[in-house]
């Protein structure tokens, strides 16, 4: 059942690396950046402001 692990969870039937891996990586990177920014109080404030404006 190793093959199932490489299938993309979006249901396309494609290999994950050929399908949504880029988006997934981008999302992970965005999350990591957000996490890093939240450790910086000034940037965290800016982010909170930004998020509020987007709502
Ligand atoms: Zn996909």
mmCIF file of the protein (N, C-alpha, C, O) and its ligand, coordinates in Angstrom:
data_MODEL
# 
_entry.id   MODEL 
# 
loop_
_entity.id 
_entity.type 
_entity.pdbx_number_of_molecules 
1 polymer     1 
2 non-polymer 1 
# 
_entity_poly.entity_id                      1 
_entity_poly.type                           'polypeptide(L)' 
_entity_poly.nstd_linkage                   no 
_entity_poly.nstd_monomer                   no 
_entity_poly.pdbx_seq_one_letter_code       
;(UNK)(UNK)(UNK)(UNK)(UNK)(UNK)(UNK)(UNK)(UNK)(UNK)(UNK)(UNK)(UNK)(UNK)(UNK)(UNK)
(UNK)(UNK)(UNK)(UNK)(UNK)(UNK)(UNK)(UNK)(UNK)(UNK)(UNK)(UNK)(UNK)(UNK)(UNK)(UNK)
(UNK)(UNK)(UNK)(UNK)(UNK)(UNK)(UNK)(UNK)(UNK)(UNK)(UNK)(UNK)(UNK)(UNK)(UNK)(UNK)
(UNK)(UNK)(UNK)(UNK)(UNK)(UNK)(UNK)
;
_entity_poly.pdbx_seq_one_letter_code_can   XXXXXXXXXXXXXXXXXXXXXXXXXXXXXXXXXXXXXXXXXXXXXXXXXXXXXXX 
_entity_poly.pdbx_strand_id                 A 
# 
loop_
_entity_poly_seq.entity_id 
_entity_poly_seq.num 
_entity_poly_seq.mon_id 
_entity_poly_seq.hetero 
1 1  UNK n 
1 2  UNK n 
1 3  UNK n 
1 4  UNK n 
1 5  UNK n 
1 6  UNK n 
1 7  UNK n 
1 8  UNK n 
1 9  UNK n 
1 10 UNK n 
1 11 UNK n 
1 12 UNK n 
1 13 UNK n 
1 14 UNK n 
1 15 UNK n 
1 16 UNK n 
1 17 UNK n 
1 18 UNK n 
1 19 UNK n 
1 20 UNK n 
1 21 UNK n 
1 22 UNK n 
1 23 UNK n 
1 24 UNK n 
1 25 UNK n 
1 26 UNK n 
1 27 UNK n 
1 28 UNK n 
1 29 UNK n 
1 30 UNK n 
1 31 UNK n 
1 32 UNK n 
1 33 UNK n 
1 34 UNK n 
1 35 UNK n 
1 36 UNK n 
1 37 UNK n 
1 38 UNK n 
1 39 UNK n 
1 40 UNK n 
1 41 UNK n 
1 42 UNK n 
1 43 UNK n 
1 44 UNK n 
1 45 UNK n 
1 46 UNK n 
1 47 UNK n 
1 48 UNK n 
1 49 UNK n 
1 50 UNK n 
1 51 UNK n 
1 52 UNK n 
1 53 UNK n 
1 54 UNK n 
1 55 UNK n 
# 
loop_
_struct_asym.id 
_struct_asym.entity_id 
A 1 
B 2 
# 
loop_
_chem_comp.id 
_chem_comp.type 
_chem_comp.mon_nstd_flag 
UNK 'L-peptide linking' . 
ZN  non-polymer         . 
# 
_pdbx_entity_nonpoly.entity_id   2 
_pdbx_entity_nonpoly.name        ? 
_pdbx_entity_nonpoly.comp_id     ZN 
# 
_pdbx_nonpoly_scheme.asym_id         B 
_pdbx_nonpoly_scheme.entity_id       2 
_pdbx_nonpoly_scheme.mon_id          ZN 
_pdbx_nonpoly_scheme.ndb_seq_num     1 
_pdbx_nonpoly_scheme.pdb_seq_num     101 
_pdbx_nonpoly_scheme.auth_seq_num    101 
_pdbx_nonpoly_scheme.pdb_mon_id      ZN 
_pdbx_nonpoly_scheme.auth_mon_id     ZN 
_pdbx_nonpoly_scheme.pdb_strand_id   A 
_pdbx_nonpoly_scheme.pdb_ins_code    . 
# 
loop_
_atom_site.group_PDB 
_atom_site.id 
_atom_site.type_symbol 
_atom_site.label_atom_id 
_atom_site.label_alt_id 
_atom_site.label_comp_id 
_atom_site.label_asym_id 
_atom_site.label_entity_id 
_atom_site.label_seq_id 
_atom_site.pdbx_PDB_ins_code 
_atom_site.Cartn_x 
_atom_site.Cartn_y 
_atom_site.Cartn_z 
_atom_site.occupancy 
_atom_site.B_iso_or_equiv 
_atom_site.pdbx_formal_charge 
_atom_site.auth_seq_id 
_atom_site.auth_comp_id 
_atom_site.auth_asym_id 
_atom_site.auth_atom_id 
_atom_site.pdbx_PDB_model_num 
ATOM   1   N  N  . UNK A 1 1  ? 0.825   -1.216 0.000   1.00 0.00 ? 1   UNK A N  1 
ATOM   2   C  CA . UNK A 1 1  ? 0.000   0.000  0.000   1.00 0.00 ? 1   UNK A CA 1 
ATOM   3   C  C  . UNK A 1 1  ? 0.856   1.262  0.000   1.00 0.00 ? 1   UNK A C  1 
ATOM   4   O  O  . UNK A 1 1  ? 0.371   2.344  0.331   1.00 0.00 ? 1   UNK A O  1 
ATOM   5   N  N  . UNK A 1 2  ? 2.108   1.127  -0.365  1.00 0.00 ? 2   UNK A N  1 
ATOM   6   C  CA . UNK A 1 2  ? 2.981   2.311  -0.390  1.00 0.00 ? 2   UNK A CA 1 
ATOM   7   C  C  . UNK A 1 2  ? 2.484   3.357  -1.389  1.00 0.00 ? 2   UNK A C  1 
ATOM   8   O  O  . UNK A 1 2  ? 2.670   4.559  -1.201  1.00 0.00 ? 2   UNK A O  1 
ATOM   9   N  N  . UNK A 1 3  ? 1.851   2.867  -2.450  1.00 0.00 ? 3   UNK A N  1 
ATOM   10  C  CA . UNK A 1 3  ? 1.396   3.758  -3.510  1.00 0.00 ? 3   UNK A CA 1 
ATOM   11  C  C  . UNK A 1 3  ? 0.390   4.785  -3.009  1.00 0.00 ? 3   UNK A C  1 
ATOM   12  O  O  . UNK A 1 3  ? 0.385   5.932  -3.457  1.00 0.00 ? 3   UNK A O  1 
ATOM   13  N  N  . UNK A 1 4  ? -0.447  4.371  -2.091  1.00 0.00 ? 4   UNK A N  1 
ATOM   14  C  CA . UNK A 1 4  ? -1.479  5.271  -1.585  1.00 0.00 ? 4   UNK A CA 1 
ATOM   15  C  C  . UNK A 1 4  ? -0.875  6.497  -0.903  1.00 0.00 ? 4   UNK A C  1 
ATOM   16  O  O  . UNK A 1 4  ? -1.457  7.582  -0.922  1.00 0.00 ? 4   UNK A O  1 
ATOM   17  N  N  . UNK A 1 5  ? 0.283   6.311  -0.311  1.00 0.00 ? 5   UNK A N  1 
ATOM   18  C  CA . UNK A 1 5  ? 0.901   7.423  0.409   1.00 0.00 ? 5   UNK A CA 1 
ATOM   19  C  C  . UNK A 1 5  ? 1.356   8.535  -0.526  1.00 0.00 ? 5   UNK A C  1 
ATOM   20  O  O  . UNK A 1 5  ? 1.466   9.692  -0.119  1.00 0.00 ? 5   UNK A O  1 
ATOM   21  N  N  . UNK A 1 6  ? 1.618   8.179  -1.779  1.00 0.00 ? 6   UNK A N  1 
ATOM   22  C  CA . UNK A 1 6  ? 2.119   9.198  -2.702  1.00 0.00 ? 6   UNK A CA 1 
ATOM   23  C  C  . UNK A 1 6  ? 0.989   9.858  -3.480  1.00 0.00 ? 6   UNK A C  1 
ATOM   24  O  O  . UNK A 1 6  ? 1.199   10.859 -4.165  1.00 0.00 ? 6   UNK A O  1 
ATOM   25  N  N  . UNK A 1 7  ? -0.224  9.284  -3.368  1.00 0.00 ? 7   UNK A N  1 
ATOM   26  C  CA . UNK A 1 7  ? -1.356  9.902  -4.057  1.00 0.00 ? 7   UNK A CA 1 
ATOM   27  C  C  . UNK A 1 7  ? -1.750  11.202 -3.363  1.00 0.00 ? 7   UNK A C  1 
ATOM   28  O  O  . UNK A 1 7  ? -1.739  11.308 -2.136  1.00 0.00 ? 7   UNK A O  1 
ATOM   29  N  N  . UNK A 1 8  ? -2.094  12.179 -4.184  1.00 0.00 ? 8   UNK A N  1 
ATOM   30  C  CA . UNK A 1 8  ? -2.453  13.481 -3.621  1.00 0.00 ? 8   UNK A CA 1 
ATOM   31  C  C  . UNK A 1 8  ? -3.782  13.394 -2.864  1.00 0.00 ? 8   UNK A C  1 
ATOM   32  O  O  . UNK A 1 8  ? -4.746  12.809 -3.357  1.00 0.00 ? 8   UNK A O  1 
ATOM   33  N  N  . UNK A 1 9  ? -3.825  13.974 -1.676  1.00 0.00 ? 9   UNK A N  1 
ATOM   34  C  CA . UNK A 1 9  ? -5.054  13.927 -0.872  1.00 0.00 ? 9   UNK A CA 1 
ATOM   35  C  C  . UNK A 1 9  ? -6.204  14.732 -1.475  1.00 0.00 ? 9   UNK A C  1 
ATOM   36  O  O  . UNK A 1 9  ? -7.331  14.637 -0.990  1.00 0.00 ? 9   UNK A O  1 
ATOM   37  N  N  . UNK A 1 10 ? -5.951  15.519 -2.514  1.00 0.00 ? 10  UNK A N  1 
ATOM   38  C  CA . UNK A 1 10 ? -7.025  16.312 -3.108  1.00 0.00 ? 10  UNK A CA 1 
ATOM   39  C  C  . UNK A 1 10 ? -7.949  15.450 -3.947  1.00 0.00 ? 10  UNK A C  1 
ATOM   40  O  O  . UNK A 1 10 ? -9.007  15.903 -4.382  1.00 0.00 ? 10  UNK A O  1 
ATOM   41  N  N  . UNK A 1 11 ? -7.541  14.189 -4.177  1.00 0.00 ? 11  UNK A N  1 
ATOM   42  C  CA . UNK A 1 11 ? -8.420  13.276 -4.880  1.00 0.00 ? 11  UNK A CA 1 
ATOM   43  C  C  . UNK A 1 11 ? -8.234  13.287 -6.384  1.00 0.00 ? 11  UNK A C  1 
ATOM   44  O  O  . UNK A 1 11 ? -9.040  12.698 -7.104  1.00 0.00 ? 11  UNK A O  1 
ATOM   45  N  N  . UNK A 1 12 ? -7.197  13.938 -6.875  1.00 0.00 ? 12  UNK A N  1 
ATOM   46  C  CA . UNK A 1 12 ? -6.967  14.014 -8.316  1.00 0.00 ? 12  UNK A CA 1 
ATOM   47  C  C  . UNK A 1 12 ? -6.494  12.670 -8.858  1.00 0.00 ? 12  UNK A C  1 
ATOM   48  O  O  . UNK A 1 12 ? -6.600  12.408 -10.056 1.00 0.00 ? 12  UNK A O  1 
ATOM   49  N  N  . UNK A 1 13 ? -5.977  11.825 -7.982  1.00 0.00 ? 13  UNK A N  1 
ATOM   50  C  CA . UNK A 1 13 ? -5.434  10.559 -8.425  1.00 0.00 ? 13  UNK A CA 1 
ATOM   51  C  C  . UNK A 1 13 ? -3.999  10.685 -8.893  1.00 0.00 ? 13  UNK A C  1 
ATOM   52  O  O  . UNK A 1 13 ? -3.364  9.693  -9.250  1.00 0.00 ? 13  UNK A O  1 
ATOM   53  N  N  . UNK A 1 14 ? -3.492  11.903 -8.890  1.00 0.00 ? 14  UNK A N  1 
ATOM   54  C  CA . UNK A 1 14 ? -2.100  12.139 -9.282  1.00 0.00 ? 14  UNK A CA 1 
ATOM   55  C  C  . UNK A 1 14 ? -1.189  11.932 -8.094  1.00 0.00 ? 14  UNK A C  1 
ATOM   56  O  O  . UNK A 1 14 ? -1.617  11.883 -6.940  1.00 0.00 ? 14  UNK A O  1 
ATOM   57  N  N  . UNK A 1 15 ? 0.090   11.811 -8.423  1.00 0.00 ? 15  UNK A N  1 
ATOM   58  C  CA . UNK A 1 15 ? 1.099   11.733 -7.387  1.00 0.00 ? 15  UNK A CA 1 
ATOM   59  C  C  . UNK A 1 15 ? 1.133   13.073 -6.643  1.00 0.00 ? 15  UNK A C  1 
ATOM   60  O  O  . UNK A 1 15 ? 1.073   14.136 -7.260  1.00 0.00 ? 15  UNK A O  1 
ATOM   61  N  N  . UNK A 1 16 ? 1.227   13.008 -5.341  1.00 0.00 ? 16  UNK A N  1 
ATOM   62  C  CA . UNK A 1 16 ? 1.212   14.231 -4.535  1.00 0.00 ? 16  UNK A CA 1 
ATOM   63  C  C  . UNK A 1 16 ? 2.292   15.216 -4.985  1.00 0.00 ? 16  UNK A C  1 
ATOM   64  O  O  . UNK A 1 16 ? 2.062   16.423 -5.053  1.00 0.00 ? 16  UNK A O  1 
ATOM   65  N  N  . UNK A 1 17 ? 3.473   14.675 -5.291  1.00 0.00 ? 17  UNK A N  1 
ATOM   66  C  CA . UNK A 1 17 ? 4.574   15.561 -5.687  1.00 0.00 ? 17  UNK A CA 1 
ATOM   67  C  C  . UNK A 1 17 ? 4.323   16.217 -7.038  1.00 0.00 ? 17  UNK A C  1 
ATOM   68  O  O  . UNK A 1 17 ? 4.879   17.274 -7.336  1.00 0.00 ? 17  UNK A O  1 
ATOM   69  N  N  . UNK A 1 18 ? 3.477   15.579 -7.859  1.00 0.00 ? 18  UNK A N  1 
ATOM   70  C  CA . UNK A 1 18 ? 3.174   16.153 -9.176  1.00 0.00 ? 18  UNK A CA 1 
ATOM   71  C  C  . UNK A 1 18 ? 1.949   17.051 -9.111  1.00 0.00 ? 18  UNK A C  1 
ATOM   72  O  O  . UNK A 1 18 ? 1.624   17.736 -10.081 1.00 0.00 ? 18  UNK A O  1 
ATOM   73  N  N  . UNK A 1 19 ? 1.281   17.050 -7.986  1.00 0.00 ? 19  UNK A N  1 
ATOM   74  C  CA . UNK A 1 19 ? 0.002   17.754 -7.903  1.00 0.00 ? 19  UNK A CA 1 
ATOM   75  C  C  . UNK A 1 19 ? 0.076   18.924 -6.929  1.00 0.00 ? 19  UNK A C  1 
ATOM   76  O  O  . UNK A 1 19 ? 0.483   20.017 -7.321  1.00 0.00 ? 19  UNK A O  1 
ATOM   77  N  N  . UNK A 1 20 ? -0.299  18.730 -5.699  1.00 0.00 ? 20  UNK A N  1 
ATOM   78  C  CA . UNK A 1 20 ? -0.462  19.853 -4.768  1.00 0.00 ? 20  UNK A CA 1 
ATOM   79  C  C  . UNK A 1 20 ? 0.751   20.093 -3.860  1.00 0.00 ? 20  UNK A C  1 
ATOM   80  O  O  . UNK A 1 20 ? 0.683   20.909 -2.941  1.00 0.00 ? 20  UNK A O  1 
ATOM   81  N  N  . UNK A 1 21 ? 1.846   19.394 -4.113  1.00 0.00 ? 21  UNK A N  1 
ATOM   82  C  CA . UNK A 1 21 ? 2.986   19.543 -3.212  1.00 0.00 ? 21  UNK A CA 1 
ATOM   83  C  C  . UNK A 1 21 ? 3.447   20.997 -3.137  1.00 0.00 ? 21  UNK A C  1 
ATOM   84  O  O  . UNK A 1 21 ? 3.779   21.494 -2.061  1.00 0.00 ? 21  UNK A O  1 
ATOM   85  N  N  . UNK A 1 22 ? 3.466   21.668 -4.274  1.00 0.00 ? 22  UNK A N  1 
ATOM   86  C  CA . UNK A 1 22 ? 3.927   23.059 -4.306  1.00 0.00 ? 22  UNK A CA 1 
ATOM   87  C  C  . UNK A 1 22 ? 3.058   23.932 -3.414  1.00 0.00 ? 22  UNK A C  1 
ATOM   88  O  O  . UNK A 1 22 ? 3.557   24.732 -2.623  1.00 0.00 ? 22  UNK A O  1 
ATOM   89  N  N  . UNK A 1 23 ? 1.751   23.762 -3.557  1.00 0.00 ? 23  UNK A N  1 
ATOM   90  C  CA . UNK A 1 23 ? 0.832   24.559 -2.746  1.00 0.00 ? 23  UNK A CA 1 
ATOM   91  C  C  . UNK A 1 23 ? 1.005   24.229 -1.269  1.00 0.00 ? 23  UNK A C  1 
ATOM   92  O  O  . UNK A 1 23 ? 0.984   25.100 -0.399  1.00 0.00 ? 23  UNK A O  1 
ATOM   93  N  N  . UNK A 1 24 ? 1.176   22.931 -1.024  1.00 0.00 ? 24  UNK A N  1 
ATOM   94  C  CA . UNK A 1 24 ? 1.345   22.476 0.345   1.00 0.00 ? 24  UNK A CA 1 
ATOM   95  C  C  . UNK A 1 24 ? 2.605   23.078 0.952   1.00 0.00 ? 24  UNK A C  1 
ATOM   96  O  O  . UNK A 1 24 ? 2.604   23.547 2.090   1.00 0.00 ? 24  UNK A O  1 
ATOM   97  N  N  . UNK A 1 25 ? 3.676   23.056 0.171   1.00 0.00 ? 25  UNK A N  1 
ATOM   98  C  CA . UNK A 1 25 ? 4.937   23.630 0.647   1.00 0.00 ? 25  UNK A CA 1 
ATOM   99  C  C  . UNK A 1 25 ? 4.791   25.129 0.871   1.00 0.00 ? 25  UNK A C  1 
ATOM   100 O  O  . UNK A 1 25 ? 5.296   25.671 1.853   1.00 0.00 ? 25  UNK A O  1 
ATOM   101 N  N  . UNK A 1 26 ? 4.097   25.790 -0.045  1.00 0.00 ? 26  UNK A N  1 
ATOM   102 C  CA . UNK A 1 26 ? 3.904   27.234 0.079   1.00 0.00 ? 26  UNK A CA 1 
ATOM   103 C  C  . UNK A 1 26 ? 3.119   27.543 1.340   1.00 0.00 ? 26  UNK A C  1 
ATOM   104 O  O  . UNK A 1 26 ? 3.415   28.503 2.052   1.00 0.00 ? 26  UNK A O  1 
ATOM   105 N  N  . UNK A 1 27 ? 2.117   26.721 1.609   1.00 0.00 ? 27  UNK A N  1 
ATOM   106 C  CA . UNK A 1 27 ? 1.301   26.905 2.797   1.00 0.00 ? 27  UNK A CA 1 
ATOM   107 C  C  . UNK A 1 27 ? 2.146   26.715 4.047   1.00 0.00 ? 27  UNK A C  1 
ATOM   108 O  O  . UNK A 1 27 ? 2.070   27.492 4.999   1.00 0.00 ? 27  UNK A O  1 
ATOM   109 N  N  . UNK A 1 28 ? 2.950   25.662 4.019   1.00 0.00 ? 28  UNK A N  1 
ATOM   110 C  CA . UNK A 1 28 ? 3.811   25.391 5.163   1.00 0.00 ? 28  UNK A CA 1 
ATOM   111 C  C  . UNK A 1 28 ? 4.784   26.535 5.390   1.00 0.00 ? 28  UNK A C  1 
ATOM   112 O  O  . UNK A 1 28 ? 5.060   26.918 6.527   1.00 0.00 ? 28  UNK A O  1 
ATOM   113 N  N  . UNK A 1 29 ? 5.305   27.082 4.280   1.00 0.00 ? 29  UNK A N  1 
ATOM   114 C  CA . UNK A 1 29 ? 6.258   28.160 4.389   1.00 0.00 ? 29  UNK A CA 1 
ATOM   115 C  C  . UNK A 1 29 ? 5.574   29.402 4.952   1.00 0.00 ? 29  UNK A C  1 
ATOM   116 O  O  . UNK A 1 29 ? 6.134   30.110 5.790   1.00 0.00 ? 29  UNK A O  1 
ATOM   117 N  N  . UNK A 1 30 ? 4.357   29.654 4.479   1.00 0.00 ? 30  UNK A N  1 
ATOM   118 C  CA . UNK A 1 30 ? 3.604   30.801 4.973   1.00 0.00 ? 30  UNK A CA 1 
ATOM   119 C  C  . UNK A 1 30 ? 3.348   30.644 6.469   1.00 0.00 ? 30  UNK A C  1 
ATOM   120 O  O  . UNK A 1 30 ? 3.433   31.607 7.232   1.00 0.00 ? 30  UNK A O  1 
ATOM   121 N  N  . UNK A 1 31 ? 3.038   29.427 6.869   1.00 0.00 ? 31  UNK A N  1 
ATOM   122 C  CA . UNK A 1 31 ? 2.785   29.172 8.289   1.00 0.00 ? 31  UNK A CA 1 
ATOM   123 C  C  . UNK A 1 31 ? 4.040   29.402 9.110   1.00 0.00 ? 31  UNK A C  1 
ATOM   124 O  O  . UNK A 1 31 ? 4.000   30.010 10.179  1.00 0.00 ? 31  UNK A O  1 
ATOM   125 N  N  . UNK A 1 32 ? 5.168   28.901 8.588   1.00 0.00 ? 32  UNK A N  1 
ATOM   126 C  CA . UNK A 1 32 ? 6.437   29.053 9.293   1.00 0.00 ? 32  UNK A CA 1 
ATOM   127 C  C  . UNK A 1 32 ? 6.783   30.525 9.428   1.00 0.00 ? 32  UNK A C  1 
ATOM   128 O  O  . UNK A 1 32 ? 7.268   30.970 10.468  1.00 0.00 ? 32  UNK A O  1 
ATOM   129 N  N  . UNK A 1 33 ? 6.526   31.284 8.351   1.00 0.00 ? 33  UNK A N  1 
ATOM   130 C  CA . UNK A 1 33 ? 6.814   32.709 8.382   1.00 0.00 ? 33  UNK A CA 1 
ATOM   131 C  C  . UNK A 1 33 ? 5.932   33.405 9.406   1.00 0.00 ? 33  UNK A C  1 
ATOM   132 O  O  . UNK A 1 33 ? 6.381   34.274 10.154  1.00 0.00 ? 33  UNK A O  1 
ATOM   133 N  N  . UNK A 1 34 ? 4.678   33.006 9.423   1.00 0.00 ? 34  UNK A N  1 
ATOM   134 C  CA . UNK A 1 34 ? 3.722   33.583 10.366  1.00 0.00 ? 34  UNK A CA 1 
ATOM   135 C  C  . UNK A 1 34 ? 4.164   33.290 11.797  1.00 0.00 ? 34  UNK A C  1 
ATOM   136 O  O  . UNK A 1 34 ? 4.131   34.158 12.670  1.00 0.00 ? 34  UNK A O  1 
ATOM   137 N  N  . UNK A 1 35 ? 4.573   32.057 12.006  1.00 0.00 ? 35  UNK A N  1 
ATOM   138 C  CA . UNK A 1 35 ? 5.030   31.646 13.333  1.00 0.00 ? 35  UNK A CA 1 
ATOM   139 C  C  . UNK A 1 35 ? 6.226   32.483 13.758  1.00 0.00 ? 35  UNK A C  1 
ATOM   140 O  O  . UNK A 1 35 ? 6.297   32.971 14.886  1.00 0.00 ? 35  UNK A O  1 
ATOM   141 N  N  . UNK A 1 36 ? 7.163   32.638 12.830  1.00 0.00 ? 36  UNK A N  1 
ATOM   142 C  CA . UNK A 1 36 ? 8.369   33.408 13.119  1.00 0.00 ? 36  UNK A CA 1 
ATOM   143 C  C  . UNK A 1 36 ? 8.000   34.855 13.402  1.00 0.00 ? 36  UNK A C  1 
ATOM   144 O  O  . UNK A 1 36 ? 8.560   35.488 14.297  1.00 0.00 ? 36  UNK A O  1 
ATOM   145 N  N  . UNK A 1 37 ? 7.044   35.374 12.621  1.00 0.00 ? 37  UNK A N  1 
ATOM   146 C  CA . UNK A 1 37 ? 6.645   36.772 12.792  1.00 0.00 ? 37  UNK A CA 1 
ATOM   147 C  C  . UNK A 1 37 ? 5.964   36.971 14.138  1.00 0.00 ? 37  UNK A C  1 
ATOM   148 O  O  . UNK A 1 37 ? 6.114   38.019 14.766  1.00 0.00 ? 37  UNK A O  1 
ATOM   149 N  N  . UNK A 1 38 ? 5.216   35.965 14.581  1.00 0.00 ? 38  UNK A N  1 
ATOM   150 C  CA . UNK A 1 38 ? 4.481   36.083 15.835  1.00 0.00 ? 38  UNK A CA 1 
ATOM   151 C  C  . UNK A 1 38 ? 5.417   36.139 17.036  1.00 0.00 ? 38  UNK A C  1 
ATOM   152 O  O  . UNK A 1 38 ? 5.040   36.599 18.114  1.00 0.00 ? 38  UNK A O  1 
ATOM   153 N  N  . UNK A 1 39 ? 6.645   35.663 16.831  1.00 0.00 ? 39  UNK A N  1 
ATOM   154 C  CA . UNK A 1 39 ? 7.617   35.715 17.931  1.00 0.00 ? 39  UNK A CA 1 
ATOM   155 C  C  . UNK A 1 39 ? 8.148   37.127 18.107  1.00 0.00 ? 39  UNK A C  1 
ATOM   156 O  O  . UNK A 1 39 ? 8.664   37.493 19.163  1.00 0.00 ? 39  UNK A O  1 
ATOM   157 N  N  . UNK A 1 40 ? 8.008   37.917 17.035  1.00 0.00 ? 40  UNK A N  1 
ATOM   158 C  CA . UNK A 1 40 ? 8.445   39.301 17.081  1.00 0.00 ? 40  UNK A CA 1 
ATOM   159 C  C  . UNK A 1 40 ? 7.234   40.180 17.397  1.00 0.00 ? 40  UNK A C  1 
ATOM   160 O  O  . UNK A 1 40 ? 6.339   40.310 16.562  1.00 0.00 ? 40  UNK A O  1 
ATOM   161 N  N  . UNK A 1 41 ? 7.189   40.776 18.570  1.00 0.00 ? 41  UNK A N  1 
ATOM   162 C  CA . UNK A 1 41 ? 5.992   41.503 19.014  1.00 0.00 ? 41  UNK A CA 1 
ATOM   163 C  C  . UNK A 1 41 ? 5.564   42.610 18.055  1.00 0.00 ? 41  UNK A C  1 
ATOM   164 O  O  . UNK A 1 41 ? 4.370   42.835 17.854  1.00 0.00 ? 41  UNK A O  1 
ATOM   165 N  N  . UNK A 1 42 ? 6.527   43.291 17.472  1.00 0.00 ? 42  UNK A N  1 
ATOM   166 C  CA . UNK A 1 42 ? 6.164   44.393 16.565  1.00 0.00 ? 42  UNK A CA 1 
ATOM   167 C  C  . UNK A 1 42 ? 5.520   43.849 15.306  1.00 0.00 ? 42  UNK A C  1 
ATOM   168 O  O  . UNK A 1 42 ? 4.492   44.355 14.855  1.00 0.00 ? 42  UNK A O  1 
ATOM   169 N  N  . UNK A 1 43 ? 6.121   42.825 14.744  1.00 0.00 ? 43  UNK A N  1 
ATOM   170 C  CA . UNK A 1 43 ? 5.565   42.237 13.532  1.00 0.00 ? 43  UNK A CA 1 
ATOM   171 C  C  . UNK A 1 43 ? 4.229   41.551 13.824  1.00 0.00 ? 43  UNK A C  1 
ATOM   172 O  O  . UNK A 1 43 ? 3.325   41.549 12.988  1.00 0.00 ? 43  UNK A O  1 
ATOM   173 N  N  . UNK A 1 44 ? 4.119   40.985 14.992  1.00 0.00 ? 44  UNK A N  1 
ATOM   174 C  CA . UNK A 1 44 ? 2.858   40.335 15.370  1.00 0.00 ? 44  UNK A CA 1 
ATOM   175 C  C  . UNK A 1 44 ? 1.736   41.363 15.411  1.00 0.00 ? 44  UNK A C  1 
ATOM   176 O  O  . UNK A 1 44 ? 0.619   41.093 14.969  1.00 0.00 ? 44  UNK A O  1 
ATOM   177 N  N  . UNK A 1 45 ? 2.036   42.529 15.938  1.00 0.00 ? 45  UNK A N  1 
ATOM   178 C  CA . UNK A 1 45 ? 1.038   43.605 15.968  1.00 0.00 ? 45  UNK A CA 1 
ATOM   179 C  C  . UNK A 1 45 ? 0.633   43.991 14.550  1.00 0.00 ? 45  UNK A C  1 
ATOM   180 O  O  . UNK A 1 45 ? -0.550  44.159 14.254  1.00 0.00 ? 45  UNK A O  1 
ATOM   181 N  N  . UNK A 1 46 ? 1.621   44.128 13.684  1.00 0.00 ? 46  UNK A N  1 
ATOM   182 C  CA . UNK A 1 46 ? 1.350   44.487 12.292  1.00 0.00 ? 46  UNK A CA 1 
ATOM   183 C  C  . UNK A 1 46 ? 0.484   43.429 11.621  1.00 0.00 ? 46  UNK A C  1 
ATOM   184 O  O  . UNK A 1 46 ? -0.443  43.742 10.874  1.00 0.00 ? 46  UNK A O  1 
ATOM   185 N  N  . UNK A 1 47 ? 0.801   42.192 11.899  1.00 0.00 ? 47  UNK A N  1 
ATOM   186 C  CA . UNK A 1 47 ? 0.044   41.088 11.305  1.00 0.00 ? 47  UNK A CA 1 
ATOM   187 C  C  . UNK A 1 47 ? -1.394  41.084 11.794  1.00 0.00 ? 47  UNK A C  1 
ATOM   188 O  O  . UNK A 1 47 ? -2.326  40.882 11.015  1.00 0.00 ? 47  UNK A O  1 
ATOM   189 N  N  . UNK A 1 48 ? -1.562  41.305 13.072  1.00 0.00 ? 48  UNK A N  1 
ATOM   190 C  CA . UNK A 1 48 ? -2.924  41.329 13.626  1.00 0.00 ? 48  UNK A CA 1 
ATOM   191 C  C  . UNK A 1 48 ? -3.736  42.432 12.970  1.00 0.00 ? 48  UNK A C  1 
ATOM   192 O  O  . UNK A 1 48 ? -4.909  42.250 12.644  1.00 0.00 ? 48  UNK A O  1 
ATOM   193 N  N  . UNK A 1 49 ? -3.098  43.572 12.781  1.00 0.00 ? 49  UNK A N  1 
ATOM   194 C  CA . UNK A 1 49 ? -3.747  44.697 12.117  1.00 0.00 ? 49  UNK A CA 1 
ATOM   195 C  C  . UNK A 1 49 ? -4.153  44.300 10.699  1.00 0.00 ? 49  UNK A C  1 
ATOM   196 O  O  . UNK A 1 49 ? -5.279  44.534 10.262  1.00 0.00 ? 49  UNK A O  1 
ATOM   197 N  N  . UNK A 1 50 ? -3.202  43.694 10.002  1.00 0.00 ? 50  UNK A N  1 
ATOM   198 C  CA . UNK A 1 50 ? -3.438  43.270 8.622   1.00 0.00 ? 50  UNK A CA 1 
ATOM   199 C  C  . UNK A 1 50 ? -4.608  42.297 8.544   1.00 0.00 ? 50  UNK A C  1 
ATOM   200 O  O  . UNK A 1 50 ? -5.485  42.422 7.689   1.00 0.00 ? 50  UNK A O  1 
ATOM   201 N  N  . UNK A 1 51 ? -4.603  41.331 9.450   1.00 0.00 ? 51  UNK A N  1 
ATOM   202 C  CA . UNK A 1 51 ? -5.653  40.307 9.437   1.00 0.00 ? 51  UNK A CA 1 
ATOM   203 C  C  . UNK A 1 51 ? -7.008  40.940 9.717   1.00 0.00 ? 51  UNK A C  1 
ATOM   204 O  O  . UNK A 1 51 ? -8.016  40.544 9.131   1.00 0.00 ? 51  UNK A O  1 
ATOM   205 N  N  . UNK A 1 52 ? -7.031  41.913 10.603  1.00 0.00 ? 52  UNK A N  1 
ATOM   206 C  CA . UNK A 1 52 ? -8.294  42.591 10.921  1.00 0.00 ? 52  UNK A CA 1 
ATOM   207 C  C  . UNK A 1 52 ? -8.811  43.334 9.691   1.00 0.00 ? 52  UNK A C  1 
ATOM   208 O  O  . UNK A 1 52 ? -10.004 43.302 9.390   1.00 0.00 ? 52  UNK A O  1 
ATOM   209 N  N  . UNK A 1 53 ? -7.907  43.995 8.992   1.00 0.00 ? 53  UNK A N  1 
ATOM   210 C  CA . UNK A 1 53 ? -8.315  44.770 7.823   1.00 0.00 ? 53  UNK A CA 1 
ATOM   211 C  C  . UNK A 1 53 ? -8.860  43.878 6.729   1.00 0.00 ? 53  UNK A C  1 
ATOM   212 O  O  . UNK A 1 53 ? -9.693  44.297 5.925   1.00 0.00 ? 53  UNK A O  1 
ATOM   213 N  N  . UNK A 1 54 ? -8.374  42.626 6.704   1.00 0.00 ? 54  UNK A N  1 
ATOM   214 C  CA . UNK A 1 54 ? -8.806  41.716 5.647   1.00 0.00 ? 54  UNK A CA 1 
ATOM   215 C  C  . UNK A 1 54 ? -10.156 41.084 5.932   1.00 0.00 ? 54  UNK A C  1 
ATOM   216 O  O  . UNK A 1 54 ? -10.775 40.492 5.048   1.00 0.00 ? 54  UNK A O  1 
ATOM   217 N  N  . UNK A 1 55 ? -10.604 41.212 7.166   1.00 0.00 ? 55  UNK A N  1 
ATOM   218 C  CA . UNK A 1 55 ? -11.916 40.653 7.521   1.00 0.00 ? 55  UNK A CA 1 
ATOM   219 C  C  . UNK A 1 55 ? -13.022 41.614 7.192   1.00 0.00 ? 55  UNK A C  1 
ATOM   220 O  O  . UNK A 1 55 ? -14.192 41.311 7.422   1.00 0.00 ? 55  UNK A O  1 
HETATM 221 ZN ZN . ZN  B 2 .  ? -3.643  17.586 -5.550  1.00 0.00 ? 101 ZN  A ZN 1 
# 
